[in-house]
Amino acid sequence: MTAPEIDYAAVFAASPSAYVLLGPDLVIRDVNSAYLELTLRVRDELVGRHIFDVFPENRSDPDADGIRSLRASLHRALTFRRVDTIPLQKYDIPVAGKPGVFEERWWHTVNTPLLAPDGSVSAVLCREEDMTGFIRSYQEHGRPPDGTEAGATSLHPPHTDAGGTDARTKAQSRQRPPDLTTQLYARAQELVRINEELRRASAQERQVALRLQEAMLYSTGLPRPNIAVRYLPATGTLNVCGDWYDVTDSREGRFAAAVGDVVGHGLEAAAVMGMLRSALSAAMRTTDRPARALQVLGLYAGSVEGAMNATAVKVMVDSPNHLLTYSSAGHPPPILRHADGTCELLDQATDPPLATRPDETEPRVQATRSFSPGAVLVLYTDGLVERRDEDIDEGLNRLADAVSRRGDLSPENLADALLSEMGVSKGAARDDIALVVIRL
């Protein structure tokens, strides 16, 4: 049975919650009826205008920080592509038809980034909940608008004294703090401040981690013409991972390219990655045989905690003789696109992952493949092709098809196109990814 299609535009329009849809430039794209009712505006006053032009700052209130708070929240939603919430904020809005006159309003705001297929933020959906009635009720009566304590109900009528006064109300009045509104607001602002400090610390940690990763991935063979590289950490990580790439020059016009993958994410995996990458790079400078270099790396990996089951593939490119020599330690096969657009997987020399063979002193296998000028070689890690809901062969076939169709692009443009077609560009990767694209 086919599930009925959902008209999300109708859902947006009919929602009883107040929603406003903003573009990345914070220009209002759409609003629903609940939002218009809440702000006492008509659609033509809002759509197409910048949110802070429609709702400017109340300059008569020296403590007003609604714009600053909302701007910071929207910036976080756009930058980190995650839902951002403002627990409680005072943001007065202009009274329609009365220039310079503002109405006090209290809000609970949730900003949700909407992602495009390439992972970029196409819009931000803002849900506004008006808390003004709640705050005013506490100011006036010391209770929420429904007449009960927040989150509580009573099945028994209140006891009254001879004068008809609610005894419970008297007791609550005596026990209630003198300015609950101030306490609520101060508590909310304290939470916002703590969250902001945590975000800043996290952002600084990400920057440090990114610089660390860039230093680890530095290659003396890059940049160079006709080679593009990409590195994408999994969404939610510290911009560091166990995936890596390397390009090293060899003798007589030859060079070697490699990618590898250490099990795990984060700083520990990155540290292991750095050791294995350096070891393989050194090994390739002592031998032109990828299989021999991976054999040495397997021996070394056995002595490195966290290196077991790491995978790697190494390809020696002999440009003068138009020959590829490759070997793989449990890694997904490189893709070779021929000048006529056909693709093949270089899967004829695959051994188990590093430090997993009974005898790592045994030679590893390697194979050769000729190529014609203009061919394209693509090396990658499994995050580019593996999905939880499909067999890896489906991912390999999709990648090969994309390489075949888009292979006439320059290496830089092809790398971006492959990430986009595989649905992992601009922070949308669920696993770490390293990618090398070479025009042979």
C-alpha positions as CSV (number, residue, x, y, z in Angstrom):
1,M,0.0,0.0,0.0
2,T,1.4,3.4,-1.0
3,A,1.6,6.0,1.8
4,P,-0.3,9.2,0.9
5,E,1.7,12.2,0.1
6,I,1.8,14.9,2.8
7,D,1.2,18.5,1.8
8,Y,3.8,20.1,4.1
9,A,2.9,23.6,2.9
10,A,-0.7,23.0,4.2
11,V,0.7,21.6,7.5
12,F,2.8,24.7,7.9
13,A,-0.1,27.0,7.2
14,A,-2.6,25.2,9.5
15,S,-0.2,24.6,12.4
16,P,-1.5,26.2,15.6
17,S,2.1,27.0,16.6
18,A,3.5,30.3,15.3
19,Y,6.1,29.7,12.6
20,V,8.2,32.1,10.5
21,L,10.5,30.8,7.7
22,L,13.8,32.7,7.2
23,G,16.3,32.5,4.4
24,P,20.0,32.2,5.3
25,D,20.1,36.0,4.9
26,L,17.4,36.3,7.6
27,V,14.9,37.6,5.1
28,I,11.3,36.4,5.9
29,R,10.2,33.9,3.2
30,D,6.9,32.8,4.7
31,V,4.8,33.0,7.9
32,N,1.7,31.0,9.0
33,S,-1.6,32.3,10.3
34,A,-0.7,31.7,13.9
35,Y,2.4,33.9,13.5
36,L,0.4,36.7,12.0
37,E,-2.2,36.5,14.8
38,L,0.6,36.4,17.4
39,T,2.4,39.5,16.1
40,L,-0.8,41.4,15.0
41,R,0.6,41.8,11.4
42,V,-0.5,41.0,7.9
43,R,1.5,38.9,5.5
44,D,2.5,41.8,3.2
45,E,4.1,43.6,6.1
46,L,6.5,40.6,6.7
47,V,7.3,38.5,3.7
48,G,10.4,39.7,1.8
49,R,11.7,41.9,4.6
50,H,14.6,41.3,7.0
51,I,13.4,40.0,10.3
52,F,15.2,42.7,12.3
53,D,13.8,45.4,10.1
54,V,10.3,44.3,10.8
55,F,11.0,43.8,14.6
56,P,13.7,46.4,15.5
57,E,15.2,46.9,18.9
58,N,13.2,48.8,21.5
59,R,15.7,51.7,22.0
60,S,13.7,53.1,25.0
61,D,14.6,50.0,27.0
62,P,18.3,50.1,28.0
63,D,18.3,46.5,29.0
64,A,16.8,45.2,25.7
65,D,18.8,42.3,24.3
66,G,16.2,40.5,22.2
67,I,17.9,41.2,18.9
68,R,21.3,40.2,20.2
69,S,20.0,37.0,21.7
70,L,18.0,36.0,18.6
71,R,20.7,37.0,16.2
72,A,23.2,34.8,18.1
73,S,20.8,31.8,18.1
74,L,20.1,32.1,14.3
75,H,23.9,32.4,13.7
76,R,24.4,29.1,15.6
77,A,21.7,27.4,13.7
78,L,23.2,28.5,10.4
79,T,26.8,27.7,11.3
80,F,26.5,24.4,13.2
81,R,23.3,23.2,11.3
82,R,21.7,22.2,14.6
83,V,18.5,23.1,16.4
84,D,19.1,26.1,18.7
85,T,16.7,27.1,21.5
86,I,16.3,30.3,23.5
87,P,14.6,29.2,26.7
88,L,13.1,32.6,27.6
89,Q,13.8,36.1,26.3
90,K,12.2,39.5,26.5
91,Y,11.8,40.9,23.0
92,D,9.4,43.8,22.7
93,I,7.7,44.3,19.4
94,P,6.4,47.5,17.7
95,V,2.8,48.2,18.0
96,A,1.2,48.2,14.6
97,G,0.3,51.7,13.4
98,K,2.1,53.4,16.3
99,P,5.7,54.3,15.3
100,G,8.1,54.2,18.2
101,V,5.6,52.4,20.5
102,F,6.5,48.9,21.7
103,E,4.6,46.2,23.5
104,E,6.3,44.1,26.1
105,R,6.6,40.4,25.0
106,W,8.3,37.3,26.4
107,W,9.2,34.4,24.1
108,H,10.4,30.9,24.0
109,T,12.1,30.4,20.6
110,V,13.2,27.3,18.7
111,N,15.3,27.8,15.5
112,T,15.5,24.7,13.3
113,P,17.9,24.7,10.2
114,L,16.5,23.1,7.1
115,L,19.2,21.3,5.1
116,A,19.5,21.2,1.3
117,P,20.5,17.9,-0.4
118,D,24.1,19.1,-0.5
119,G,24.1,19.6,3.3
120,S,24.0,23.4,3.2
121,V,21.3,25.4,5.2
122,S,18.6,26.4,2.8
123,A,16.3,28.1,5.4
124,V,15.7,28.4,9.2
125,L,12.3,27.5,10.6
126,C,11.6,29.5,13.7
127,R,8.9,28.5,16.2
128,E,7.8,31.2,18.6
129,E,5.8,30.6,21.7
130,D,4.5,33.7,23.4
131,M,5.2,33.4,27.2
132,T,3.9,36.9,28.0
133,G,0.6,35.7,29.5
134,F,2.5,33.3,31.7
135,I,4.9,35.9,33.0
136,R,2.2,38.5,33.6
137,S,0.1,36.0,35.4
138,Y,3.0,35.3,37.8
139,Q,3.5,39.0,38.1
140,E,-0.1,39.7,39.1
141,H,-1.3,36.5,40.8
142,G,1.8,34.3,41.5
143,R,0.4,31.4,39.4
144,P,0.2,30.3,35.7
145,P,-2.8,31.4,33.6
146,D,-4.7,28.3,34.3
147,G,-4.9,29.1,38.0
148,T,-2.7,26.1,39.1
149,E,0.9,25.8,40.0
150,A,3.0,25.0,37.0
151,G,2.5,21.4,36.1
152,A,0.1,20.6,38.9
153,T,-3.7,20.2,39.3
154,S,-6.0,19.6,42.3
155,L,-9.1,17.5,42.6
156,H,-10.2,19.2,45.8
157,P,-11.6,22.7,46.2
158,P,-9.4,25.1,48.0
159,H,-10.2,25.8,51.7
160,T,-11.4,29.4,52.4
161,D,-11.4,31.4,55.6
162,A,-14.4,33.2,57.0
163,G,-13.9,36.1,54.6
164,G,-13.9,33.8,51.6
165,T,-10.2,34.1,51.0
166,D,-8.4,31.1,49.6
167,A,-6.2,29.9,52.4
168,R,-3.8,28.2,50.0
169,T,-3.5,31.4,48.0
170,K,-2.6,33.2,51.3
171,A,0.1,30.7,52.1
172,Q,1.5,30.8,48.6
173,S,1.5,34.5,48.7
174,R,3.5,34.5,51.9
175,Q,6.0,31.9,50.6
176,R,6.3,33.3,47.0
177,P,9.5,35.1,46.2
178,P,9.0,38.8,45.9
179,D,9.8,39.0,42.2
180,L,9.4,35.7,40.5
181,T,9.5,37.2,37.0
182,T,13.0,38.5,37.7
183,Q,14.1,35.1,39.0
184,L,12.6,33.3,36.0
185,Y,14.3,35.7,33.5
186,A,17.6,35.7,35.4
187,R,17.6,31.9,35.5
188,A,16.9,31.7,31.7
189,Q,19.6,34.2,30.9
190,E,22.0,32.3,33.1
191,L,21.3,29.1,31.1
192,V,21.7,31.0,27.9
193,R,25.1,32.4,29.1
194,I,26.3,29.0,30.2
195,N,25.3,27.5,26.9
196,E,27.0,30.3,25.0
197,E,30.2,29.7,27.0
198,L,30.0,26.0,26.2
199,R,29.5,26.7,22.5
200,R,32.5,29.1,22.5
201,A,34.7,26.5,24.2
202,S,33.4,23.8,21.7
203,A,34.1,26.1,18.8
204,Q,37.7,26.8,20.0
205,E,38.2,23.0,20.5
206,R,37.0,22.4,17.0
207,Q,39.5,25.0,15.6
208,V,42.4,23.4,17.5
209,A,41.3,20.0,16.3
210,L,41.1,21.2,12.7
211,R,44.5,22.7,12.8
212,L,45.8,19.5,14.3
213,Q,44.2,17.5,11.5
214,E,45.6,19.8,8.8
215,A,49.1,19.4,10.2
216,M,48.7,15.7,10.3
217,L,47.5,15.6,6.6
218,Y,50.3,17.8,5.3
219,S,51.9,16.2,2.3
220,T,55.1,17.2,0.5
221,G,53.5,16.0,-2.7
222,L,50.6,18.4,-2.5
223,P,49.3,20.6,-4.0
224,R,50.1,19.5,-7.5
225,P,48.3,19.8,-10.9
226,N,45.6,17.2,-11.7
227,I,45.1,16.0,-8.1
228,A,42.3,17.0,-5.8
229,V,41.9,15.9,-2.2
230,R,39.0,16.2,0.3
231,Y,38.7,15.4,4.0
232,L,35.3,15.4,5.7
233,P,34.9,14.4,9.4
234,A,31.6,12.8,10.4
235,T,28.9,15.2,11.5
236,G,29.2,15.9,15.2
237,T,32.9,15.1,15.6
238,L,35.6,17.5,16.5
239,N,36.8,17.9,12.8
240,V,39.3,15.1,13.4
241,C,39.1,11.5,12.4
242,G,41.0,8.4,11.6
243,D,40.7,8.7,7.8
244,W,43.7,10.0,5.9
245,Y,45.2,10.6,2.4
246,D,48.8,11.0,1.2
247,V,50.6,11.7,-2.0
248,T,54.4,11.2,-2.2
249,D,56.8,11.7,-5.1
250,S,59.0,8.9,-6.3
251,R,61.7,8.5,-8.8
252,E,61.7,8.9,-12.6
253,G,58.4,10.7,-12.9
254,R,56.4,8.4,-10.6
255,F,54.4,9.2,-7.5
256,A,52.4,7.2,-5.0
257,A,48.9,8.0,-3.6
258,A,47.2,6.4,-0.6
259,V,44.2,6.5,1.6
260,G,43.5,4.8,4.9
261,D,41.0,4.4,7.6
262,V,41.6,3.8,11.4
263,V,38.7,2.3,13.4
264,G,36.9,5.0,15.5
265,H,36.6,8.8,15.5
266,G,38.1,11.7,17.4
267,L,41.5,12.5,18.7
268,E,42.5,8.9,19.6
269,A,41.8,7.7,16.1
270,A,43.5,10.8,14.6
271,A,46.7,10.0,16.7
272,V,46.8,6.5,15.4
273,M,46.1,7.7,11.9
274,G,49.1,10.1,12.1
275,M,51.4,7.3,13.1
276,L,50.3,4.9,10.4
277,R,50.3,7.6,7.7
278,S,53.8,8.6,8.5
279,A,55.0,5.0,8.6
280,L,53.5,4.2,5.2
281,S,54.9,7.4,3.7
282,A,58.3,6.5,5.0
283,A,58.0,2.9,3.7
284,M,57.1,4.1,0.2
285,R,60.2,6.2,0.1
286,T,62.3,3.0,0.5
287,T,60.4,0.8,-2.0
288,D,58.5,1.2,-5.2
289,R,56.3,-1.8,-4.4
290,P,53.0,-0.9,-2.6
291,A,52.6,-4.5,-1.4
292,R,56.0,-4.3,0.4
293,A,55.1,-1.0,1.9
294,L,51.8,-2.3,3.3
295,Q,53.6,-5.4,4.6
296,V,56.0,-3.1,6.6
297,L,53.0,-1.1,7.8
298,G,51.2,-4.2,9.0
299,L,54.2,-5.2,11.1
300,Y,54.3,-1.7,12.6
301,A,50.6,-1.6,13.2
302,G,50.8,-4.7,15.4
303,S,52.8,-2.6,17.9
304,V,50.5,0.4,17.9
305,E,47.5,0.4,20.2
306,G,44.3,1.0,18.3
307,A,45.8,0.3,14.9
308,M,44.4,-3.3,14.5
309,N,41.9,-3.6,11.7
310,A,42.9,-0.3,10.1
311,T,42.7,-0.4,6.3
312,A,44.8,1.2,3.6
313,V,45.3,1.1,-0.1
314,K,48.4,2.3,-2.0
315,V,48.8,3.0,-5.7
316,M,52.1,3.7,-7.5
317,V,51.5,5.8,-10.6
318,D,54.1,5.3,-13.3
319,S,53.2,8.2,-15.6
320,P,55.9,7.6,-18.2
321,N,54.9,4.0,-18.7
322,H,51.1,4.5,-18.1
323,L,51.0,1.9,-15.5
324,L,49.4,1.6,-12.0
325,T,50.7,-0.8,-9.4
326,Y,48.5,-1.2,-6.3
327,S,47.9,-3.2,-3.1
328,S,45.1,-3.1,-0.6
329,A,44.9,-4.0,3.1
330,G,41.2,-4.6,3.4
331,H,40.3,-1.3,1.9
332,P,37.5,-0.5,-0.6
333,P,38.9,-0.7,-4.2
334,P,40.0,2.4,-6.1
335,I,38.0,3.3,-9.2
336,L,39.8,3.7,-12.6
337,R,37.8,5.6,-15.2
338,H,39.1,5.0,-18.7
339,A,39.1,7.7,-21.4
340,D,36.0,6.2,-22.9
341,G,34.0,6.7,-19.7
342,T,33.9,3.1,-18.6
343,C,35.0,2.4,-15.0
344,E,36.5,-0.6,-13.3
345,L,37.3,-1.4,-9.7
346,L,40.9,-2.1,-8.8
347,D,40.1,-5.1,-6.7
348,Q,42.6,-7.8,-7.8
349,A,45.1,-7.3,-4.9
350,T,43.2,-7.2,-1.6
351,D,44.5,-8.7,1.6
352,P,43.1,-8.5,5.2
353,P,43.3,-5.3,7.2
354,L,46.5,-4.3,9.0
355,A,47.7,-6.4,12.0
356,T,45.1,-9.1,11.4
357,R,47.0,-11.7,9.4
358,P,48.4,-14.7,11.3
359,D,51.8,-13.9,9.9
360,E,52.5,-10.3,9.0
361,T,55.9,-11.2,7.6
362,E,54.2,-13.0,4.7
363,P,54.3,-10.9,1.5
364,R,51.1,-9.0,0.5
365,V,49.7,-9.2,-2.9
366,Q,49.8,-6.5,-5.6
367,A,48.5,-6.0,-9.1
368,T,49.2,-3.8,-12.1
369,R,46.9,-2.0,-14.6
370,S,47.7,0.1,-17.6
371,F,45.9,3.3,-18.3
372,S,45.6,5.9,-21.1
373,P,46.3,9.6,-20.8
374,G,43.1,11.3,-19.6
375,A,42.0,8.5,-17.3
376,V,40.9,9.3,-13.8
377,L,41.8,7.5,-10.6
378,V,39.6,7.8,-7.5
379,L,40.7,6.7,-4.0
380,Y,38.3,7.0,-1.1
381,T,37.4,5.7,2.3
382,D,34.3,3.7,3.2
383,G,32.4,6.7,4.6
384,L,31.8,7.8,1.0
385,V,30.0,4.5,-0.1
386,E,28.7,2.8,3.1
387,R,25.1,3.3,4.3
388,R,23.4,1.6,7.1
389,D,20.3,0.8,5.0
390,E,22.0,-0.7,1.9
391,D,24.7,-3.1,0.8
392,I,28.1,-1.6,0.2
393,D,28.0,-2.9,-3.4
394,E,25.1,-0.5,-4.0
395,G,27.3,2.4,-2.8
396,L,30.2,1.3,-4.9
397,N,28.0,1.1,-8.0
398,R,26.6,4.6,-7.3
399,L,30.1,6.0,-6.9
400,A,31.3,4.3,-10.1
401,D,28.3,5.6,-12.0
402,A,29.0,9.1,-10.8
403,V,32.6,8.9,-11.7
404,S,31.7,7.6,-15.2
405,R,29.2,10.4,-15.8
406,R,31.1,13.3,-14.3
407,G,34.7,12.1,-15.1
408,D,35.3,14.8,-17.7
409,L,35.3,17.5,-15.0
410,S,38.5,18.9,-13.6
411,P,39.8,17.0,-10.5
412,E,38.7,19.8,-8.2
413,N,35.2,20.0,-9.7
414,L,34.9,16.2,-9.9
415,A,35.8,15.8,-6.2
416,D,33.0,18.3,-5.2
417,A,30.5,16.6,-7.6
418,L,31.2,13.2,-6.2
419,L,30.6,14.4,-2.6
420,S,27.4,16.0,-3.7
421,E,26.1,13.0,-5.6
422,M,26.9,10.7,-2.8
423,G,25.0,13.0,-0.4
424,V,27.9,13.8,1.9
425,S,29.0,17.4,1.1
426,K,29.1,20.3,3.4
427,G,28.9,18.6,6.8
428,A,26.3,16.0,5.9
429,A,28.7,13.0,6.3
430,R,27.7,10.3,8.8
431,D,31.1,8.8,8.7
432,D,34.6,10.1,8.2
433,I,35.6,10.5,4.5
434,A,39.0,11.0,2.7
435,L,38.9,11.4,-1.1
436,V,41.7,11.6,-3.7
437,V,40.9,12.4,-7.4
438,I,43.8,12.1,-9.9
439,R,43.7,12.9,-13.6
440,L,46.3,10.5,-15.1
